Amino acid sequence: MNVSRKLGILVFFGVPAIIGGGIVYSIFGGNFLPVAIYEIMLLFIAGGYISR
């Protein structure tokens, strides 16, 4: 997998991190702990795709 494809995957996961983080924040009433858990899960998934 070349560098441009890896960067594309990271951008692809960046959009759900920003939009989804805001949605999770509003659903859980302004608590940052669920947002952190959501972001860490996305980081592990993106890392799995990148490490292939």
Secondary structure, 3 states (H helix, E strand, C coil): CCHHHHHHHHHHHHHHHHHHHHHHHHHCCCCHHHHHHHHHHHHHHHHHHHHC
